[in-house]
């Protein structure tokens, strides 16, 4: 899909700041430094719309991106980064729980995982957490270009097993470097919407 218009609408920390236009929303979640911003930028064919940083834990708000005036991507704070205080982490947790449990326009979640590593305990926790709220999930396994083609099926199998993935959820191999998986990602997102 070609995106002609995409812009950051608001960085929100409370429900009062959420956009009230009723457009369908897709949340993007993942560990700090998993390539969430690169995924967003690749999908939207933008260089720096979502801020990529060498410092993990940069996203500390819910960032709402208007896509073509038709739907919204919501970039949620990355999890699993140790250099953030417990108080800050608890505040993010409350903010995310409020969003996931109360947002009526939320259609589903893209959970981003690094294909090179087994899902962490935080990844498993996040998957189960989203399932608790009965949210449809698409797993994006990033950095696919870093794993040889013949080893990819084994990595995908390990992700499915570690997360105890439900058969209704799909997993897509993705590379921001090569663009691999971009079209499949768009298809999966459109199915959620």
C-alpha positions in Angstrom: 0.0 0.0 0.0 1.2 3.5 -0.8 0.8 6.0 1.9 0.6 9.7 0.8 -0.3 11.3 4.1 0.9 10.4 7.6 1.4 12.6 10.5 1.9 12.6 14.2 -1.4 13.9 15.7 -0.6 13.9 19.4 1.6 12.4 22.0 -0.9 11.6 24.8 -0.5 10.5 28.4 -4.2 10.5 29.5 -7.6 9.6 28.0 -8.6 13.3 27.7 -5.8 13.8 25.2 -6.8 10.9 22.9 -8.2 11.9 19.5 -12.0 11.8 19.4 -12.5 11.4 15.7 -13.7 7.7 16.0 -11.2 6.4 13.4 -10.1 2.8 13.8 -6.9 2.4 15.7 -4.1 -0.2 15.5 -1.7 -0.2 18.5 2.0 -1.1 18.0 3.7 -2.7 21.0 7.1 -4.3 21.6 10.2 -4.3 23.6 12.4 -1.2 23.6 14.9 -1.4 20.7 13.0 -4.1 18.8 12.6 -1.9 15.7 9.1 -0.5 16.3 9.9 2.9 14.9 11.7 1.4 11.9 8.6 -0.8 11.3 6.3 2.3 11.3 8.7 4.3 9.1 9.1 1.5 6.6 5.3 0.8 6.4 4.6 4.5 5.9 7.6 5.0 3.6 8.9 7.8 5.8 12.4 8.3 7.1 11.8 9.9 10.5 8.1 10.1 11.2 8.5 7.7 14.2 11.6 8.7 16.1 14.3 6.0 16.0 16.8 6.2 18.8 19.9 4.3 19.8 18.7 4.9 23.4 16.0 2.4 24.3 12.9 3.5 26.2 12.5 6.8 24.3 8.8 6.5 23.6 7.1 7.4 26.9 3.7 8.5 25.6 1.0 7.1 23.4 1.9 8.5 20.0 -1.1 8.7 17.7 -0.3 8.8 13.9 -3.1 9.8 11.4 -2.7 7.6 8.3 -4.5 9.1 5.2 -7.3 10.4 7.5 -8.6 6.8 7.5 -7.1 5.1 10.5 -4.6 5.7 13.3 -1.4 3.9 14.4 -0.8 4.2 18.1 2.8 3.7 19.1 2.9 2.6 22.8 5.9 2.8 25.1 8.4 0.0 24.7 8.7 -2.5 27.6 11.5 -4.4 29.2 14.1 -1.6 29.4 15.9 -1.6 32.8 17.1 2.0 33.0 13.6 3.4 33.6 12.6 3.9 37.2 9.9 1.6 38.8 7.7 4.6 39.3 7.9 5.5 35.6 7.3 1.9 34.5 4.2 1.7 36.8 2.9 5.0 35.2 3.4 3.6 31.7 1.7 0.4 32.8 -1.4 2.2 34.0 -1.5 4.4 30.9 -1.3 1.3 28.6 -3.8 -0.6 30.7 -6.3 2.3 30.5 -5.8 2.5 26.7 -6.1 -1.3 26.0 -9.1 -1.8 28.3 -11.2 1.2 27.5 -10.4 2.4 23.9 -13.4 1.5 21.8 -11.8 2.5 18.5 -8.9 0.0 19.0 -9.2 -2.8 16.4 -6.1 -4.8 17.2 -2.5 -4.8 18.2 0.7 -5.4 16.2 3.1 -7.0 18.6 6.7 -6.6 17.4 9.3 -9.2 18.3 13.0 -9.6 17.2 13.1 -12.9 15.1 16.7 -13.5 16.1 15.9 -14.2 19.8 13.4 -16.2 21.7 10.5 -14.1 22.9 11.4 -12.7 26.4 9.3 -13.2 29.5 8.0 -9.6 28.9 7.0 -10.5 25.3 5.1 -13.5 26.6 3.5 -11.4 29.4 2.5 -8.8 26.8 0.9 -11.4 24.5 -1.1 -12.9 27.4 -2.0 -9.4 28.6 -3.4 -8.5 25.1 -5.3 -11.8 25.0 -6.8 -11.0 28.4 -8.4 -8.0 26.8 -9.5 -10.2 23.9 -7.6 -8.1 21.4 -6.8 -9.5 17.9 -3.0 -9.7 17.5 -0.6 -9.8 14.6 3.0 -10.8 15.4 5.7 -9.0 13.4 9.1 -10.7 13.6 11.5 -8.0 12.7 15.2 -8.1 11.6 14.4 -11.1 9.3 17.3 -10.0 7.1 19.7 -11.0 9.9 18.6 -14.7 9.8 19.3 -16.9 6.9 16.3 -18.1 4.9 16.7 -21.7 5.8 16.8 -20.9 9.6 13.7 -18.7 9.5 11.1 -21.4 9.8 12.8 -22.7 13.0 12.8 -19.2 14.5 9.1 -18.7 13.6 8.2 -22.1 15.2 10.1 -21.1 18.4 8.2 -17.8 18.6 4.9 -19.5 18.2 5.7 -22.1 20.9 7.2 -19.7 23.4 4.2 -17.3 23.1 1.8 -20.3 23.0 0.3 -18.4 20.1 -3.4 -19.0 19.2 -3.9 -20.3 15.7 -6.1 -17.2 14.9 -3.1 -14.9 15.3 -0.7 -14.6 12.4 3.1 -14.1 12.4 4.9 -12.1 9.6 8.6 -12.0 9.0 9.7 -8.4 8.4 12.8 -6.5 7.5 13.1 -2.7 7.6 16.4 -3.0 5.7 15.0 -4.9 2.7 11.3 -4.1 3.0 10.5 -7.9 3.2 7.1 -8.4 4.7 5.8 -4.9 4.1 2.9 -5.9 1.9 1.9 -8.8 4.1 2.0 -6.5 7.1 -0.4 -4.1 5.4 -2.7 -7.0 4.5 -2.8 -8.2 8.1 -3.4 -4.6 9.5 -6.2 -4.1 7.0 -7.8 -7.4 8.1 -7.7 -6.1 11.7 -9.4 -2.8 10.6 
